[in-house]
Amino acid sequence: MIVKDFKHQQSAHCENGVTLSLLKHYGIELTEPLIFGIGAGLFFTHLPFVKLNGVPGTSFRIMPGYIFKKVCKELGVKMKVQKFSSPEKATRALDEALANNHPVGLQSSVYFLPYFPPAWRFHFNAHNLIVYGKEGDEYLVSDPIMETATRLGAADLQKARFAKGFPAPNGKMYYPVQAYGKANLPAAIIKGMKKTCFFMLSSPPPLFGYHGMVYLGKKIKKYPEKLGGRKAALYIGSIVRMQEEIGTGGGGFRFLYAAFLQEAAAILQDDRFLTMSGEMTSIGDEWRNFAFSCARVMKDRSGSLSSYEELGNMMIALGAREKDFFTRLKQML
């Protein structure tokens, strides 16, 4: 049982790519930057009480599933989203959707996907992929960050869909079921920008948006004395991993958002967004410089207070710059 006419497409980021491929299958053609921008995917949060692989959680994007949900809403696409209490129910629902010719988006854990190289497999439960068929005891998988489609055994897929930890996938699956006429793309772009501005500027302090950057910057300064050199290096290493690996494209998705603003300038016929795109690229460069500085400090591992002071100040400065950027972007809308 294979979904007719489904085509694998490689993308920079998993949820963007899943959304892109699912919508394309139903005749809605968009680019990955537009998916990310309309879906208000850009964000920042630091959650010290939520541990991922033993270290506090830091994220450069909005919560898993939000991008798909918002893009479908803005483009008038009816979707079906389900979670399950048991692997058996989840498997039956997936097989039924495939039998009805629906490619299906799934939330999964990277750790249980054997087609990933060993170095990439860690406990991260917010990876998205598409299943578009089943042959025997194997599912046909279109993982957007992989160059080609692949296969995955039913047992491995079940483990990936019901991995423990935060955020628990609980067998989550989602797919479009109906599109309502022609979407208003310019309006969707503006709504996406407004929502991103709201998330970055007005989310409750101190953990979210630009507030979260300032909060984390102050925490980083105290890492050596509170954690010791080795653990401090582990903590900043986790930030870099979320920024440069999970935040696909580098710079914590800032380069991808710059590409969105560039495309928005052409669609909206407003060169102000082209200028803002250039500024966001510059912010992405600063985030990348932060990652380089983190790598230097991690390599040293001495726990030098001056080094962590520098990293904290860089993070605080990035928070101030993003506050200014999104304040001006909001005023343009």
C-alpha angles and dihedrals in degrees: 000000000000127000108249118246096358112150128198116235126187118226138174097246131032104231093039089050095047091049091046094050096043093050092044090054087060094047101264109129118200137145125245094249090053091049090051095046098043088045091054089231098160114098145128131221137159116198111186092181094055111075122203113187088345098306132092115276120253122180133185095192139055121270118296114274096021096101094055092044096049096043091051091048094050093045095046097249119150111219139189119223123181140176125189141216094215140026090237093059091045093052093049092050092048093049091048092052091049090049087055090054097254120140105218132216115218135191111223148161117262090213094070098047106100094190088070116091111256092249090060097049111098135132101285113139101187101076117128128208140159128243111202104169150359131226117181108312094341131088123215108235131198105194106185095215093055123084095229138021117265144185131255130192117243092241093053092047091051091052091049092050094049102037116149123240137052123353094021109209094208089196093298115187131173140175141158118264104177140010122210110217127284117345124227098238098183091051091048090052093052092047090051091052092048092052092049090050089051093050094048098042108027106033111120114277143267103027105036139064118349089339088064092055092053090046093050092045090058091047093051091057089060097043098100097050094041100039108020125239100288097047092042089056090050091053096051090042088060091052091053092047092054090046102045105025107026089030088065118212092030131266093069094288091308093122090051091051089050088055089051091053090049092054091043090055090058096044095045092038091228119129092197088080089053089057090048089050089058091050092050090051088054090051089051088053089054091051089051090050087052089054091050090051091049090052090052092051092046091052091052094048091182093122091232109187092213092056093051090044088058093049092049092050091050090053093047090049090051089053091053092047094049091048089055093045097051092041089058093042090053090052090056094057 
